[in-house]
Amino acid sequence: MASSPARIVLSAEERTELSALVKPTAEHRMAARAKIVLAAARGDPNVEIAAGLGVSRETVRKWRGRYAAERLPGLGDRPRPGRPRRYTPVQVAEVKAIACSKPEDRDVPLARWSVREIARQAEAEHVAAVSPATVARWLRADKLRPWQVESWISPRDPDFAAKGGAVLDLYQRIWEGRELRDTEFVISADEKTGIQALRRVGANRPLAPGGPTRVESDYRRGGTVCYLAAMDVGSGEVMGVVDQTCGIAPFGRLVGEVMGREPYASAEKVYWVCDNGSSHRGANAQVRLQDAYPNAVLVHTPVHASWLNQIEVFFSILTRKALTGASFDNVDALTERILAFQDWYNLTAQPFNWTWDRAKLNQYLRRLGDISLAA
């Protein structure tokens, strides 16, 4: 004869606890167990609870009985027997420490580790005899990828914080602590040098189902051009010129192209954000700019920090969308493509959703730990 279902009577506090477990964000298995108990507290028979939740009557009986005997702790999983751990937490930590170290510091003639080499080093150091697959699993748990390397340049400008903060403030329409007026504009400018006119010796293969477009890798060189561009940070519009070379004169041509049109010609101030390239470097560049255009202000990014210059984002878009894999018979065709893409881009141009600000710059510098913070 089957035993009677366990009777469930809930206090207000217990009902609140169980209700919290059935929210959409709760763990599925705990939510199912809580629903069983709540249905049992309403007096529903096991067969109806099982049908409503799509589980067996044995499952309903199990969790109903556990809750009646142990209350909420009874809904948790019991400890399960299994094979004891082969490696201690200390051994796991030591293997991860090898992965986070430089091979040369351990007298290993490598530039970076692989999981196989980490396993080999762990055995050589008498840490543990562990398989590469196990090492890979341990590293994956902490998202450690010692075989991946990314190039970067450490900040070396002693005024990195002040210069970088001033640029980022301009992107927020702030200059020297005050908000910019409607008659003030921010321009991000730079050169993209050495763009090659590559003529592919064979036609590219069109896209096919299940495969990518195939680009002919062999080419003949047809010369290079320099693309100088300026972007209005507030509108996203790009203005640019193409020249055979980069330098003071071509950059002056770009400035004239921008400053000769409205609203910049009659603006109260136009702030030009530039890196430290030779055509617009230092105090002399500022003097040249203001002699020609008294309402223009040159604002330099820190040295080796052209990534703070928004025009670099546009250059990346240009390269990916208009140049990579394309074929040009000569520099005239290349120039035509660059300027045509500029016009096409401006049809739908919008300001970038730039989220880096002075606060994030300070966080970045704190992580580096050796540069004073922006004011």
VOPAGU-2260 file (C-alpha; in pm, 1 decimal, decimal comma):
REM VOPAGU-2260
SITE   aa  ch    i         X         Y         Z
SITE  MET   A    0       0,0       0,0       0,0
SITE  ALA   A    1     145,3     339,3    -104,1
SITE  SER   A    2     218,1     586,4     172,3
SITE  SER   A    3      25,4     912,9     189,0
SITE  PRO   A    4     197,1    1217,9      35,6
SITE  ALA   A    5     391,8    1428,9     284,5
SITE  ARG   A    6     177,7    1717,7     406,4
SITE  ILE   A    7     327,2    2060,0     339,0
SITE  VAL   A    8     230,8    2366,5     543,2
SITE  LEU   A    9     426,5    2683,4     467,1
SITE  SER   A   10     489,2    2987,6     678,7
SITE  ALA   A   11     480,8    3328,2     512,2
SITE  GLU   A   12     861,6    3341,0     523,6
SITE  GLU   A   13     897,5    2997,5     364,1
SITE  ARG   A   14     652,3    3088,0      89,1
SITE  THR   A   15     858,4    3399,8      13,0
SITE  GLU   A   16    1179,3    3194,2      -3,0
SITE  LEU   A   17    1026,4    2941,1    -239,6
SITE  SER   A   18     871,1    3210,3    -459,2
SITE  ALA   A   19    1214,6    3367,3    -502,4
SITE  LEU   A   20    1341,3    3036,0    -642,2
SITE  VAL   A   21    1087,8    3024,7    -925,9
SITE  LYS   A   22    1181,8    3356,2   -1084,3
SITE  PRO   A   23    1295,5    3340,0   -1450,8
SITE  THR   A   24    1655,0    3414,3   -1350,7
SITE  ALA   A   25    1667,0    3130,3   -1094,4
SITE  GLU   A   26    1849,3    2801,5   -1153,1
SITE  HIS   A   27    1616,4    2565,7   -1343,5
SITE  ARG   A   28    1646,0    2261,8   -1116,9
SITE  MET   A   29    1589,0    2464,9    -799,0
SITE  ALA   A   30    1292,5    2637,6    -963,0
SITE  ALA   A   31    1135,1    2300,4   -1048,8
SITE  ARG   A   32    1178,9    2173,5    -692,9
SITE  ALA   A   33    1031,4    2491,5    -547,0
SITE  LYS   A   34     730,2    2463,3    -779,8
SITE  ILE   A   35     670,3    2107,2    -655,3
SITE  VAL   A   36     667,3    2224,0    -294,3
SITE  LEU   A   37     442,4    2523,9    -364,9
SITE  ALA   A   38     194,3    2301,8    -550,4
SITE  ALA   A   39     200,8    2050,3    -266,0
SITE  ALA   A   40     130,5    2330,1     -17,3
SITE  ARG   A   41    -181,7    2413,5    -218,7
SITE  GLY   A   42    -298,4    2056,0    -166,4
SITE  ASP   A   43    -244,8    1936,5    -524,2
SITE  PRO   A   44    -203,0    1558,0    -552,6
SITE  ASN   A   45     127,7    1421,0    -676,5
SITE  VAL   A   46     -17,2    1294,4   -1004,9
SITE  GLU   A   47    -139,3    1646,3   -1098,4
SITE  ILE   A   48     186,8    1810,6    -994,4
SITE  ALA   A   49     385,3    1561,5   -1204,9
SITE  ALA   A   50     164,0    1616,1   -1509,8
SITE  GLY   A   51     173,2    1995,0   -1475,8
SITE  LEU   A   52     551,8    2012,8   -1446,1
SITE  GLY   A   53     634,7    1731,9   -1686,9
SITE  VAL   A   54     818,6    1519,0   -1430,7
SITE  SER   A   55     760,8    1175,4   -1282,3
SITE  ARG   A   56     555,5    1108,6    -970,5
SITE  GLU   A   57     869,8     967,9    -809,9
SITE  THR   A   58    1038,2    1304,8    -856,3
SITE  VAL   A   59     744,5    1485,8    -698,9
SITE  ARG   A   60     736,7    1240,2    -408,0
SITE  LYS   A   61    1112,5    1277,3    -354,9
SITE  TRP   A   62    1123,0    1658,2    -327,1
SITE  ARG   A   63     793,2    1681,5    -139,7
SITE  GLY   A   64     925,1    1440,4     121,1
SITE  ARG   A   65    1265,4    1609,0     142,7
SITE  TYR   A   66    1107,4    1946,7     205,6
SITE  ALA   A   67     869,3    1810,3     467,0
SITE  ALA   A   68    1163,9    1659,5     654,9
SITE  GLU   A   69    1437,8    1920,2     606,9
SITE  ARG   A   70    1262,8    2234,8     478,7
SITE  LEU   A   71    1462,1    2454,0     235,4
SITE  PRO   A   72    1804,7    2285,9     284,4
SITE  GLY   A   73    1640,9    1961,3     172,5
SITE  LEU   A   74    1602,5    2097,1    -182,1
SITE  GLY   A   75    1977,3    2110,1    -233,9
SITE  ASP   A   76    2179,8    1832,2    -396,1
SITE  ARG   A   77    2328,5    1562,4    -175,6
SITE  PRO   A   78    2705,9    1514,8    -184,1
SITE  ARG   A   79    2781,4    1260,3    -454,2
SITE  PRO   A   80    3041,0     985,1    -420,2
SITE  GLY   A   81    3306,0     984,5    -688,4
SITE  ARG   A   82    3669,9     941,5    -765,9
SITE  PRO   A   83    3888,3    1149,5    -533,8
SITE  ARG   A   84    4068,7    1442,4    -688,7
SITE  ARG   A   85    4395,1    1346,3    -849,7
SITE  TYR   A   86    4551,2    1692,0    -821,9
SITE  THR   A   87    4550,8    1921,4    -522,3
SITE  PRO   A   88    4443,8    2286,7    -546,9
SITE  VAL   A   89    4807,7    2381,0    -485,2
SITE  GLN   A   90    4922,2    2178,8    -785,2
SITE  VAL   A   91    4655,9    2337,9   -1005,6
SITE  ALA   A   92    4765,3    2683,7    -888,2
SITE  GLU   A   93    5131,5    2604,5    -956,8
SITE  VAL   A   94    5054,3    2490,3   -1312,1
SITE  LYS   A   95    4860,5    2812,7   -1372,3
SITE  ALA   A   96    5156,1    3007,0   -1231,0
SITE  ILE   A   97    5378,3    2846,0   -1495,6
SITE  ALA   A   98    5131,4    2954,8   -1764,2
SITE  CYS   A   99    5138,5    3312,4   -1634,1
SITE  SER   A  100    5518,1    3331,3   -1622,0
SITE  LYS   A  101    5761,1    3411,9   -1902,2
SITE  PRO   A  102    5937,8    3100,7   -2036,6
SITE  GLU   A  103    6274,2    3280,0   -2028,6
SITE  ASP   A  104    6235,4    3331,0   -1652,1
SITE  ARG   A  105    6236,5    2951,7   -1619,8
SITE  ASP   A  106    6533,2    2908,1   -1856,3
SITE  VAL   A  107    6308,4    2775,0   -2131,8
SITE  PRO   A  108    6404,2    2900,0   -2483,5
SITE  LEU   A  109    6050,3    2990,1   -2586,9
SITE  ALA   A  110    5867,5    3315,3   -2655,7
SITE  ARG   A  111    5532,0    3180,1   -2534,5
SITE  TRP   A  112    5381,4    2869,9   -2378,0
SITE  SER   A  113    5153,2    2607,2   -2532,3
SITE  VAL   A  114    4951,3    2366,7   -2316,1
SITE  ARG   A  115    5188,3    2084,5   -2411,0
SITE  GLU   A  116    5492,2    2285,7   -2304,8
SITE  ILE   A  117    5323,3    2388,8   -1978,0
SITE  ALA   A  118    5253,9    2023,2   -1900,5
SITE  ARG   A  119    5616,7    1939,3   -1980,7
SITE  GLN   A  120    5743,4    2219,2   -1756,9
SITE  ALA   A  121    5513,6    2114,0   -1471,0
SITE  GLU   A  122    5665,4    1767,4   -1480,6
SITE  ALA   A  123    6020,7    1907,2   -1506,2
SITE  GLU   A  124    5960,8    2118,4   -1195,7
SITE  HIS   A  125    5809,6    1817,8   -1012,7
SITE  VAL   A  126    5476,7    1996,0    -977,3
SITE  ALA   A  127    5264,8    1720,2   -1130,3
SITE  ALA   A  128    5254,1    1474,4   -1416,5
SITE  VAL   A  129    4957,9    1624,1   -1597,9
SITE  SER   A  130    4825,2    1583,0   -1951,3
SITE  PRO   A  131    4798,3    1876,5   -2196,1
SITE  ALA   A  132    4420,5    1824,0   -2206,2
SITE  THR   A  133    4398,8    1870,2   -1829,9
SITE  VAL   A  134    4618,5    2181,3   -1847,1
SITE  ALA   A  135    4390,9    2319,5   -2118,9
SITE  ARG   A  136    4084,6    2259,9   -1901,0
SITE  TRP   A  137    4243,0    2436,1   -1602,2
SITE  LEU   A  138    4347,8    2734,7   -1810,6
SITE  ARG   A  139    4008,8    2755,4   -1980,1
SITE  ALA   A  140    3841,1    2785,3   -1639,4
SITE  ASP   A  141    4032,1    3110,3   -1575,6
SITE  LYS   A  142    4034,8    3225,9   -1941,0
SITE  LEU   A  143    4413,8    3206,1   -1955,5
SITE  ARG   A  144    4563,1    3190,0   -2306,7
SITE  PRO   A  145    4943,1    3223,1   -2278,2
SITE  TRP   A  146    4987,3    3132,3   -2646,3
SITE  GLN   A  147    4805,0    3450,3   -2752,8
SITE  VAL   A  148    5018,8    3763,4   -2789,2
SITE  GLU   A  149    4905,2    4115,6   -2867,9
SITE  SER   A  150    5141,3    4401,5   -2948,0
SITE  TRP   A  151    5116,5    4729,0   -2759,5
SITE  ILE   A  152    5329,8    5032,0   -2676,6
SITE  SER   A  153    5362,5    5129,4   -2313,3
SITE  PRO   A  154    5287,0    5497,2   -2241,0
SITE  ARG   A  155    5612,1    5696,6   -2235,4
SITE  ASP   A  156    5485,3    6051,2   -2249,1
SITE  PRO   A  157    5536,7    6211,9   -1905,6
SITE  ASP   A  158    5228,6    6424,6   -1975,9
SITE  PHE   A  159    5020,6    6128,8   -2093,5
SITE  ALA   A  160    4743,1    6189,1   -1839,9
SITE  ALA   A  161    4708,9    6561,3   -1903,5
SITE  LYS   A  162    4721,9    6535,3   -2283,7
SITE  GLY   A  163    4497,2    6231,9   -2301,5
SITE  GLY   A  164    4249,2    6386,8   -2058,4
SITE  ALA   A  165    4227,2    6704,7   -2266,4
SITE  VAL   A  166    4148,6    6505,7   -2582,2
SITE  LEU   A  167    3886,1    6293,6   -2410,3
SITE  ASP   A  168    3729,5    6605,2   -2258,8
SITE  LEU   A  169    3694,4    6752,0   -2607,1
SITE  TYR   A  170    3506,9    6441,2   -2716,0
SITE  GLN   A  171    3268,6    6522,1   -2428,2
SITE  ARG   A  172    3257,3    6885,4   -2553,9
SITE  ILE   A  173    3456,8    7019,0   -2259,7
SITE  TRP   A  174    3767,0    7238,9   -2281,3
SITE  GLU   A  175    3965,7    7351,9   -1978,3
SITE  GLY   A  176    3673,7    7275,2   -1748,1
SITE  ARG   A  177    3395,9    7449,1   -1942,3
SITE  GLU   A  178    3138,1    7322,1   -2188,3
SITE  LEU   A  179    3191,8    7410,6   -2552,0
SITE  ARG   A  180    2951,2    7652,9   -2712,2
SITE  ASP   A  181    2754,3    7578,9   -3026,7
SITE  THR   A  182    3002,4    7791,9   -3221,7
SITE  GLU   A  183    3295,1    7565,7   -3126,2
SITE  PHE   A  184    3385,4    7246,8   -3312,9
SITE  VAL   A  185    3614,7    6947,1   -3262,0
SITE  ILE   A  186    3805,6    6797,9   -3555,3
SITE  SER   A  187    3998,8    6469,4   -3545,8
SITE  ALA   A  188    4266,9    6454,9   -3815,6
SITE  ASP   A  189    4559,4    6244,0   -3934,0
SITE  GLU   A  190    4727,3    6090,6   -4239,7
SITE  LYS   A  191    4702,2    5735,8   -4366,2
SITE  THR   A  192    5037,8    5689,5   -4530,6
SITE  GLY   A  193    5168,5    5452,6   -4794,4
SITE  ILE   A  194    4838,5    5325,0   -4935,5
SITE  GLN   A  195    4941,8    5098,1   -5220,3
SITE  ALA   A  196    4770,3    5069,1   -5557,0
SITE  LEU   A  197    4785,0    4690,7   -5593,5
SITE  ARG   A  198    4676,6    4544,0   -5924,5
SITE  ARG   A  199    4575,4    4179,3   -5880,9
SITE  VAL   A  200    4718,6    3958,3   -6156,8
SITE  GLY   A  201    4400,7    3748,6   -6155,4
SITE  ALA   A  202    4034,5    3817,3   -6096,6
SITE  ASN   A  203    3886,4    3755,9   -5754,5
SITE  ARG   A  204    3652,7    3457,0   -5725,1
SITE  PRO   A  205    3295,5    3549,1   -5627,1
SITE  LEU   A  206    3123,2    3428,9   -5313,0
SITE  ALA   A  207    3003,2    3067,7   -5327,2
SITE  PRO   A  208    2772,1    2872,5   -5096,2
SITE  GLY   A  209    2967,2    2746,7   -4798,1
SITE  GLY   A  210    3283,0    2939,0   -4883,8
SITE  PRO   A  211    3429,2    3291,2   -4876,8
SITE  THR   A  212    3516,2    3524,2   -5161,1
SITE  ARG   A  213    3859,7    3424,3   -5287,5
SITE  VAL   A  214    4104,6    3712,1   -5342,3
SITE  GLU   A  215    4398,7    3676,2   -5578,9
SITE  SER   A  216    4709,8    3707,8   -5360,9
SITE  ASP   A  217    4958,7    3786,1   -5637,5
SITE  TYR   A  218    4975,2    4148,7   -5746,9
SITE  ARG   A  219    5183,3    4419,3   -5911,5
SITE  ARG   A  220    5255,0    4748,1   -5738,6
SITE  GLY   A  221    5128,8    5065,7   -5902,9
SITE  GLY   A  222    5255,7    5330,9   -5662,3
SITE  THR   A  223    5137,7    5471,7   -5332,0
SITE  VAL   A  224    4931,8    5765,5   -5210,3
SITE  CYS   A  225    4874,1    5941,8   -4879,7
SITE  TYR   A  226    4521,8    6007,4   -4760,7
SITE  LEU   A  227    4484,4    6301,4   -4520,9
SITE  ALA   A  228    4145,8    6316,7   -4350,7
SITE  ALA   A  229    3964,1    6522,2   -4089,0
SITE  MET   A  230    3644,4    6415,9   -3914,0
SITE  ASP   A  231    3398,2    6643,8   -3736,9
SITE  VAL   A  232    3361,5    6458,2   -3407,6
SITE  GLY   A  233    3017,5    6607,9   -3349,9
SITE  SER   A  234    2863,0    6506,4   -3681,9
SITE  GLY   A  235    3083,7    6221,8   -3802,6
SITE  GLU   A  236    3136,0    6386,2   -4143,3
SITE  VAL   A  237    3476,5    6318,8   -4300,7
SITE  MET   A  238    3669,9    6563,9   -4518,5
SITE  GLY   A  239    3990,0    6458,8   -4689,0
SITE  VAL   A  240    4247,3    6503,3   -4961,2
SITE  VAL   A  241    4475,9    6257,6   -5138,1
SITE  ASP   A  242    4837,7    6346,4   -5213,7
SITE  GLN   A  243    5145,0    6168,6   -5340,4
SITE  THR   A  244    5324,6    6228,7   -5011,3
SITE  CYS   A  245    5256,2    6337,3   -4656,5
SITE  GLY   A  246    5412,4    6640,4   -4494,0
SITE  ILE   A  247    5356,2    6996,2   -4382,3
SITE  ALA   A  248    5229,0    7118,2   -4719,7
SITE  PRO   A  249    4972,5    6837,3   -4776,6
SITE  PHE   A  250    4850,5    6871,3   -4418,1
SITE  GLY   A  251    4814,7    7246,5   -4470,8
SITE  ARG   A  252    4607,1    7168,6   -4776,3
SITE  LEU   A  253    4374,8    6952,6   -4565,8
SITE  VAL   A  254    4343,1    7225,0   -4303,2
SITE  GLY   A  255    4262,5    7479,5   -4572,7
SITE  GLU   A  256    3999,0    7246,7   -4718,7
SITE  VAL   A  257    3824,9    7227,1   -4380,1
SITE  MET   A  258    3875,9    7579,3   -4249,7
SITE  GLY   A  259    3767,9    7733,7   -4579,0
SITE  ARG   A  260    3415,0    7597,7   -4547,3
SITE  GLU   A  261    3133,9    7668,5   -4306,4
SITE  PRO   A  262    3068,8    7635,8   -4021,4
SITE  TYR   A  263    3443,3    7623,1   -3947,2
SITE  ALA   A  264    3543,1    7941,5   -4130,5
SITE  SER   A  265    3329,5    8158,8   -3902,7
SITE  ALA   A  266    3348,0    7937,8   -3591,9
SITE  GLU   A  267    3455,9    8082,2   -3259,6
SITE  LYS   A  268    3705,2    7795,9   -3212,0
SITE  VAL   A  269    3795,3    7481,4   -3404,2
SITE  TYR   A  270    3994,6    7230,7   -3198,1
SITE  TRP   A  271    4214,7    7005,5   -3411,2
SITE  VAL   A  272    4299,3    6674,3   -3240,9
SITE  CYS   A  273    4616,1    6533,9   -3399,7
SITE  ASP   A  274    4888,6    6288,5   -3308,3
SITE  ASN   A  275    5259,5    6371,0   -3305,5
SITE  GLY   A  276    5330,1    6303,1   -3672,0
SITE  SER   A  277    5603,9    6511,9   -3830,5
SITE  SER   A  278    5362,4    6730,0   -4031,7
SITE  HIS   A  279    5182,7    6860,7   -3721,0
SITE  ARG   A  280    5423,2    6805,3   -3433,3
SITE  GLY   A  281    5514,6    7043,4   -3154,5
SITE  ALA   A  282    5478,0    7414,1   -3093,6
SITE  ASN   A  283    5579,2    7512,9   -3447,5
SITE  ALA   A  284    5276,2    7332,9   -3587,0
SITE  GLN   A  285    5050,9    7523,5   -3348,5
SITE  VAL   A  286    5205,5    7853,0   -3459,5
SITE  ARG   A  287    5162,4    7765,8   -3828,8
SITE  LEU   A  288    4799,8    7670,6   -3772,5
SITE  GLN   A  289    4705,2    7982,4   -3577,1
SITE  ASP   A  290    4895,6    8214,8   -3809,6
SITE  ALA   A  291    4684,2    8086,1   -4095,5
SITE  TYR   A  292    4359,1    8042,3   -3898,0
SITE  PRO   A  293    4339,9    8239,8   -3571,1
SITE  ASN   A  294    4031,6    8046,2   -3456,1
SITE  ALA   A  295    4208,3    7706,0   -3484,8
SITE  VAL   A  296    4361,8    7530,8   -3181,1
SITE  LEU   A  297    4594,2    7231,4   -3221,2
SITE  VAL   A  298    4551,1    6965,7   -2949,6
SITE  HIS   A  299    4803,0    6680,6   -2948,9
SITE  THR   A  300    4735,6    6328,0   -2827,4
SITE  PRO   A  301    5008,3    6184,1   -2602,9
SITE  VAL   A  302    5309,3    6030,8   -2776,2
SITE  HIS   A  303    5234,0    5676,5   -2897,5
SITE  ALA   A  304    4862,4    5721,0   -2830,9
SITE  SER   A  305    4712,8    5778,7   -3173,2
SITE  TRP   A  306    4443,5    5528,7   -3065,3
SITE  LEU   A  307    4289,4    5824,6   -2880,2
SITE  ASN   A  308    4236,7    5993,0   -3217,6
SITE  GLN   A  309    3892,1    5908,0   -3355,1
SITE  ILE   A  310    3995,9    5944,7   -3718,5
SITE  GLU   A  311    4189,9    5618,9   -3676,3
SITE  VAL   A  312    3856,7    5439,1   -3640,0
SITE  PHE   A  313    3746,8    5579,6   -3975,2
SITE  PHE   A  314    4077,2    5472,9   -4135,1
SITE  SER   A  315    4009,0    5118,9   -4014,3
SITE  ILE   A  316    3662,2    5128,0   -4171,6
SITE  LEU   A  317    3807,5    5258,1   -4498,2
SITE  THR   A  318    4066,7    4980,6   -4509,5
SITE  ARG   A  319    3823,2    4699,8   -4435,3
SITE  LYS   A  320    3537,6    4815,4   -4655,5
SITE  ALA   A  321    3702,2    4982,0   -4953,7
SITE  LEU   A  322    4065,6    4871,9   -4989,7
SITE  THR   A  323    4131,9    4520,1   -4859,5
SITE  GLY   A  324    4125,9    4271,0   -5145,1
SITE  ALA   A  325    4050,7    4534,8   -5409,3
SITE  SER   A  326    4247,4    4578,4   -5731,8
SITE  PHE   A  327    4362,0    4913,3   -5872,6
SITE  ASP   A  328    4528,7    4969,5   -6207,4
SITE  ASN   A  329    4709,3    5282,8   -6086,1
SITE  VAL   A  330    4715,2    5551,7   -5819,3
SITE  ASP   A  331    4445,1    5747,9   -6001,0
SITE  ALA   A  332    4203,1    5457,2   -5962,0
SITE  LEU   A  333    4304,5    5422,5   -5596,9
SITE  THR   A  334    4250,6    5793,9   -5535,0
SITE  GLU   A  335    3910,3    5778,5   -5700,4
SITE  ARG   A  336    3808,4    5487,1   -5476,7
SITE  ILE   A  337    3920,0    5661,7   -5156,1
SITE  LEU   A  338    3734,8    5983,3   -5231,7
SITE  ALA   A  339    3428,0    5795,2   -5357,8
SITE  PHE   A  340    3418,2    5596,5   -5033,4
SITE  GLN   A  341    3447,4    5920,9   -4837,2
SITE  ASP   A  342    3142,8    6061,5   -5015,4
SITE  TRP   A  343    2952,2    5734,1   -4972,6
SITE  TYR   A  344    3038,2    5721,1   -4601,9
SITE  ASN   A  345    2918,2    6079,1   -4549,0
SITE  LEU   A  346    2571,6    5993,2   -4679,4
SITE  THR   A  347    2498,6    5816,4   -4349,2
SITE  ALA   A  348    2778,4    5953,0   -4129,1
SITE  GLN   A  349    2712,3    5967,5   -3756,1
SITE  PRO   A  350    2935,9    6048,0   -3461,6
SITE  PHE   A  351    3105,6    5746,5   -3307,8
SITE  ASN   A  352    2964,9    5611,2   -2983,1
SITE  TRP   A  353    3286,7    5698,6   -2801,4
SITE  THR   A  354    3264,8    5571,1   -2443,1
SITE  TRP   A  355    3620,6    5633,2   -2324,8
SITE  ASP   A  356    3636,5    5937,7   -2097,9
SITE  ARG   A  357    3874,4    6086,3   -1843,2
SITE  ALA   A  358    3751,3    5852,0   -1568,7
SITE  LYS   A  359    3832,1    5543,7   -1779,9
SITE  LEU   A  360    4168,1    5693,4   -1869,3
SITE  ASN   A  361    4245,6    5725,2   -1499,8
SITE  GLN   A  362    4148,0    5361,4   -1441,6
SITE  TYR   A  363    4379,0    5258,9   -1724,6
SITE  LEU   A  364    4668,4    5456,8   -1579,8
SITE  ARG   A  365    4607,9    5315,9   -1233,0
SITE  ARG   A  366    4649,0    4967,8   -1376,3
SITE  LEU   A  367    4979,4    5069,9   -1528,5
SITE  GLY   A  368    5070,6    5223,8   -1196,7
SITE  ASP   A  369    5354,1    5455,1   -1296,8
SITE  ILE   A  370    5191,0    5762,9   -1448,8
SITE  SER   A  371    5028,3    6045,3   -1255,2
SITE  LEU   A  372    4652,5    6073,8   -1291,2
SITE  ALA   A  373    4465,2    6329,2   -1492,4
SITE  ALA   A  374    4347,0    6626,0   -1290,6
